[in-house]
Amino acid sequence: PSAIPTGGPVATGMLRSCAGAILDANREVRNAAASCFASLARRNAPQELTRVVSERLLQHDLEFRTDDAQRNAFRVSLARALWEVCRRCDDATIQPELKAAIAAKAFSLRWSHEQEVKTGWESLWSELCPTTSGGVEKHYKEICAELSAAFADNISRAEKVNSSKAVSALAAQLDKQLPRPNWAQDPAVSSLQKAVLATIQSLPTFDGSGILVRALADVGATMRRRARNDEAPSGDAADEESLGLPLIRGFVSKGSLTDRGAAAKALLELMSATRLWSPLEEAVQIHASACDRVDELQREVEAEKREPGEAVPKRHRGKGQSPAEELLCATLDLWATTFQQCRREVEDEGDLEPPEASELQAFFRACLLEFEAGSLTMRLNVVRLWKHVLSHLSEEKIPACGRLGDELCAQITGAVQDASLDQRSERLRRPALELAASLAKDASSGGGREVLRAGLASAASGASPPTTLAVAPLDAWLAKVDDATSEL
C-alpha cells in the first residue's frame, strides 16, 4: 500500500474492493481483507474513508437479516477491520462522525449472544473509548440512533433481545451522569424509548420477551426518575401509557416464568423511579396471578406418571433459584415495596394511604405460605421483606400489631424463630436474628416489640397457631439460639 498514491482513484478503488472482500464467504479471505482494508485506509482521504465505511460496511449486516450465520460471520470480520483501522489511523484520518458511528455500532454489538462477535466488538469499543462512562457520555446520541434503528430494521427476535440488553446497559450509564441532564427532554433518548415501546407492542409473547420489557422500564426510569417530594422532570407530562406501564404490567402474567419474573422486576423499577405507584389491590392481584400459574405448573408435575413410591420432584416451590421462586420473590418484593409507599400523612403524588388491617394480613399470610413451602432462598427473601415493611410502618408510626392480630403475630414469631435456628446456613440465621432484634428494639405503639410479645404470649398460654411453625417460649428459644450461633 505504500506505493499507492494517497487520495487518488487507485487508492479509493482498492479500498472499496477490500470492503467488498470483507463480505467474502471464505474466512481466510475475510481476515486478509480486513488487514488490507486498514492499511489502505491511511492512503485515502478522511471523507472517502467515512463514505466507504458508512455506506458499504456499517449498514451491510442488514442484508443478512434472515441468515444469522452469515450476519455473524460478517460482523466478526468487520470488527477486525475497523479495529485495525482505529489502531493504525490517527484522528486526522478518522473523522469524528465516523468514530461516533463505529462506537455506536460497537456498543450495540458488545451485547451479542455470539461470543466471537461480542469479543471482537468489545475490543473495538475499548480501542475507541478507554472508559465506558466516557464513551457513552460522548456518543450517546449516536448509540441511541443505532439502537433505535436496530429495533426497527432487525426481524430476528434474538437480535432484538441483544439490542434490549444494550439499551439497559446504556440507561445504567446515563443514570450515572452528574450533574444529571433532563433525559425526558433529550430527543435521542426519547426516540429510543418510543422505539422499544413500539417493538414490544408489535411482537407476540416469546421466550426472552422479559428482557425487552426490562429495557423499556430501564430507559423510562432514566427519563423520569425523581425522588419523593421532588418535582417531576420537565417536558411532556409523564403518564402510564407513554411509559408503557400498562404494557409491562400485562407481561407479569404472560409468557414463561422467567419472563414474568423479569417483567415484575421491571414494573417495580419503573414505578420506583417515577413514583407512579399503583394501589395495594393491584400488588395483591399480581402476586395472586403468579401463585395461580405456579400452582398450575405444580399440578402438572404431580400428574406425571412415575414409579410407585417415587417422590414428586421439586421443580417450582421449594427449589432454590427456580424460575417459579424467582417470580414469587419478585412479586412479593413488589408488594412489600408498595407497602413502603404507605404514609401516615400523604405529601407526595406517589404516597399511598395507610394500609387496612385486611391488606396487611393478606401480605403476611402470603409470605407465610411461601416461607413454609419455599427453599432457603425464599425464606431469606421473606425475612428481609418483613424487616423492611415493619421498619417502615414503625417509622411512619403506623401500628402493625393491632392490624395483624394475635394469630398472625404468633405465626410470624414462629417463622422468625424457625429461621433463626435453621441449621442449613448462616445466610438465613443471621438475617432472622437481625429481624428479631429489630422487632425487640421497636418500642413504638403497636410496633415490632408488641408483635413479638403477642407471638410469644401464645407460647406461654399454650395456644398453637394453625401452622407447623410452633412458637417456643422465650427462654427455650434463646437457649437454642446460643447453640446455633456458637459456630458463627
N, C-alpha and C positions, 0 to 999 in steps of 0.2 A: 503493500500500500504506500510506502514512502516514495515510490517512483510516480505515483499518480498525482497530477496537478490538483492543488487544493481548490475546491469550489467549482471545478469545471464540469461539463456534461458527462465526462467519463466517470468521475467520482460519484456523481449523482446516480448515473445508471447502474453502477456496480452496487451502490448502497441499496437501491430498490431491488436489484436481483437477489442480494443477500437476504433482504427482508422476505422475499418470496421463498427462498430456500429454507428459512426458519420453519416454514409450514410443511416441509417435505415429510413424507411418510416414514423415511428412514431415520433412525435415531442418530446414527453417526453423522449423517448429512446435516441434521438439525444442529448438533453440537458444534460442528465445524463452521456452519453458517453463523452461529451466534458469536463465535470468536472473531470471525472475519468482519461481521457487521460492526462490532465495537471498534476494530481498527480503522475501518472506512469512515466511521462517524467523525473522526478527527480531521478527515480530508474534505468534509462538506461544510457548507455554511450553516450556522445555527438554525436559520429559518428552514432550510431544507431538511435537516435532521428532525426538527419538530414536525414538519409536514409528513415525512415518511413514517415516523413512529406513531403519530396520532391517527393517520388515515389508514395505514396498512397493517399496524400491529395491535395497538391498544384495543381497537374495536373488532378485531378479526375473530375473536373467540366466539362471537355471536353466530358465525357461520356454522359452528358445530353445536347448535342448540339442542339437537336430538341425539348427538353422539358424545356421550360422556368421556369415552376413552380418547377420542381424537382431541376433544377440547382440553383435557388434562395434559395430554402429550404436548400440545401447542403451548400451553401455559408454562410448562416446565422449561421448554426451550426459550420462550420469550423472557422468562425471569432471568435465565442465564445471560441472554443477550443484553438486556437492559442493565443487569448488574455489571457486566463488563464495560458497557458504555459509561455508566456512572462512576466506575472506578478509574477509568482511563482518561476521561474528558473532564476539563475544568468547567467552572461556572460560565466562562465566556462562550463555551461551545453548547452547553445545555441551557436553553432559555428557561426563565422562571416558570412560564406556563407549562412547559414540557415537564419540568421537575415536579410541579404540583400534580400534573395528570398521572405521572408514574407513581408518585407517592399515594395518590388516591386509589389507584389500582392495587398497589402493594398492600395497603391497609386492609382492603376488602378481602384479598385472596390469602392473607395470613390466616384466615379462619376456614380455609378449605378443609374438607374431611379427608382429602387425599394427602398423605404425609409428604410425598415428594413435591407436590405443588406448594403446600404450606411452607416447607423448609426453604424452597427457592425464593418465594416472595417475602418470607421473614428476613432472609439475608439482604434482600434488596431494600426493604424498609429500613433496616439497621444501617445500611450504607448511606441512605438519604437522610435519615433522621436519627441522630445519636440517642435521643430520648423520645419515648412515646408521647409524653405530655407536650414536649416542644413541637413535635411533628404534627400533632393534632391541632394545637393552637395555631400553627402556621397554615395548615392545609385543610382545615375542617370544612370549608365551603366546597372544595373540590371533592372531598370524601363524601359529603352529603349528596352531591350531584351524582357521583359514581354509584353509590348505593341505591339511590332513587331509580337510576336507570337500570340497575341490576334487577330490581323488583319488577320493573315494567317489561323488560326485554326477555328475561330468562323464563323458560317454560318448565324447567326442571324443579321439582319440589325440593330436591336435595340442595340445589343452588340457592333457593330462597331461604332454606334453613341456615346455610352458611352465611348468607348476607345478613340474616337476623342476628346471628352471633356477633357479626361485625358492628351492627347497629347498637347492640347492648354495650359492647366494648367502647364504642365512640361516646355513647351517652355517659358512661362512667368517667371518661376523661374530661368531657365538657363540664360535668358537675364539679370537678376539682378546680376549675379556673377561678382565680381571685385577682382583682375584685370580680364578683360574679356578674357576667353580662346578662341582659334580659333576653334569654333564648326564645321566649314566646314571640318576640318581635323580629327574630332573625329569619329572613326568608328561606335560607338554605335548610335550617333545622326544621322549620315549619313544613317545608315541602317534603322533607324526608318522612316526617311523622304522617303526613297525608298519604304518602306512597305506601308505607307499611299498613296503614289502616285500610286502604283500598285493596291491597293484596289479600289481607285476611278476609275481607268481605266477599271477595270473588272466589275464594278457594273452598272446597269442601273440607270436612274434618279428615285429617290423616295423621299417621304416626309421625310425630315431630312438630305438629302444629303448635304445641305449647311453647316452643322456642320462638315462634313468630309472635305469639301473644305476649311473651315476656319482653320482646324487643319493643313492641308497641307501648307497653307500660313504662319501660325504661326511658324512652325518648319523651313520652308525655310527662313523666315525672321530672325530667330535666327541664322541660319548658315551663312547667307550672309549679315548681317546688316553692313552698312557703312554710314558715314556722307559725305556730299558734299566735294569734293576735297581730301577725304581720299582714300588711296589705298584699293582695294577690298581684303577680307580675302584670304590668300594664300591657295593653294590646287588646286583641279580640277577647271578648268575655269567655272565660273558661266554662265549659259546660260538659256534662257527662257524654253527650253524643259525639262532640268533636274530639274528645279524648279517647273515645272507644270504650268507656266503662261498661255500658250495657253489653257490648260485644265480648269483652273479657269475662264478664260475669257469666255469660252463657257458656263459655268454654269450660267453666268449672264443672259442668255436668255433661260434657261431651268428650268423646274420644277415649283414649287409653287412660289407665290410672296415672301413668307418668305425666301425660299431657294435662290431665285435670289438676294434678298437684302443682305443675308449673303455672297453670292459669290462676290457681288460688294464691300462689305467692306473688304473681304479677298484680292481681287485684289488690292485695294488701300493700304492695309497693306503691301503686298509683294513688290509692286512697290516702296513704300515709303522707305522701309528698304533697298532694293537692288539698288535703283536708276535706275532700268531698265524701264524707263518711255516710254510709248507709245505716239505717236503724238496726237495732239489735235483732229484730224479727228476721231480717234478711240473712244475718250471720247464722241464725238458727236453721233457716231453710237450706243454706249452702252445706252446713255440716250434715244435716239430715239426708240430703241428696247423696253426699259422699258415703254415708253409712249404708244407705239402701243399695248402692252399687257394690260395695264391698260384701255386704250380706248376700247379694245375688250371686256373686262370684264364688263365695264360700259354699253356698248351696250346690253349685255346680261341681265343686271339688268333692263334697260329701256324696254326691250322686254317682261318682265314678265307680266302676267295678274294681274290686280289689280282693285279695285273698282273705279268707276267714281269719279274724284276729289281727289283721294288718291295720295299723293306726292311720287315721286320717292325717295326711301331711299338712304342715303349717306353711301355706303359701301366701297368706294375706295377713290377718291379725296374728300377732304372736311371733312373726318373723321379722327380726330387726332389719331396718332399711329396705323392706319390701316396698314396691310401689303403693300398695294399699296403706301401709303405715305412714309413708311419706305424705300421701294425700290427706289422711286423717290428721296428722300433725299440722299440716298446712291449714286445714280448715279450723282446727282448734286454735291455732295461733291467730288466725283472722278474727275469730270470735272473741278471744281474750283481748286482742288489741282494740277491738271495738268497745269493750268494757272500759278500757283505759281512756276513752274519749268522754266517758260519763263524768259530768261535773256537778258539784253541788250548786254552783252558780254558773249559768251559761253565759259566756262572754265572747265567744268566737263562733263564726258560722259553722265550724266543724264540730263544735261541742254538742254532746248529747245529754239528755235529761238523766238524772239518777235512775238506776235500774229498779224495776219492780222485783218483789220477792220471787215471783214465779220465774222471771228471766234469769236471776242469779242462780236459783235452784236448778233450772234446766241445764245451765252450763256445767255446774259441778257434778250433776248426775251423769252427763255425757262424758265428762272426764273420768269419773269413777268406772264407768263401763269399759272405757279404753284402757284404763290402768289395770283392771283385773285381767283383761284378755290380752293385753299388749306385751311386747318384748321389753327388755331393759331400756332400750332407747325410747320407747313410747312412755314408759314410766318416768324416765328422766325429763322428758318434754312436759308431761303433766305437772310434775313437781315445780318446774320452773315457771310454768304458766300460772299456777296457783299463787306463787310468790309475787309475780308481777301484778296480778289482779287484786289480791288482798292488800298489798302495799299501796297500790293506787287508791283503793277505796279508803284506806286509813288516812292517806294524805289529804283526800278530799273531805274527810270527816263524814263519810257515808257509812253508817253502821252495817256490818256484814252479818253479825251473829243472829240478830233478830230476823233478818231476811232468809237466812239459811235454815233455821230451825234446829232443834236438838238432834233429830235423827241424822240429818246431813252432817252436822258438826261431828257426830260420833264416827260417821263413815270417813270423813276427811281425816280425823285424828288417827283412825285405824290405818288408813293408807300411808300417812306420814310415818307412823311407827314401823309399818312393814317395810317401807323403802329405806328407813334409817338402819334397819337390821339386815338388809339384803346382803348375803354373803358373796354374791357374784362379782361385785365391782365397787370400788370406792367412788367411781363416777356417779353412782346413784346414792350411796350412803351420805356422802358429804353434802350435796345439794339438799337432801332431805333433812339433815341436821341443821343446815342453814335456814331452811324454811321453818323448822320447829323453833329455832332461836328467834327468828323474825316475828313469829306469832307471839312468843312469850314476852318479847320486849314491847309489843304494841299494846299500850295501856289505854288507848283511846276508847271512848264509849262504843260498845258493840264491835270492837276491833278484834285483832288476832288473839289476844290473850283470852278474851271471853269465848272465842271459838274453841280454843284449846281446852279451857276449863269445862265447857259444855260437853265436849267429847270425852274428857277423862271422867266426868261425872257419871257417864253411862257405865263405865267400868266399875266405879265404886258402888253403883246401885244394882249392878248385875244385869242391866238391860243390854241385850245384844242387838245391834243393828242388823237388818236383813242383808248381810253381806259376809263373805268369807274373811273379810279384813276385821277381825275382832280387836277391840280396844283393850290394851293391857293397863293395869294400874300404873301410876306414875313411877313408884319405886321399882317395880318389876321391869318396866321399860328402861329406866336409867341404868339398872344393873346390867341389862343385856347390851345397852349402847356402849358401856365401858368395854365390854368384851369385844364388841365389833370394831371399835375404834383403836384398840390396843395395837393392831397391826399397822396403823397408818403412820 
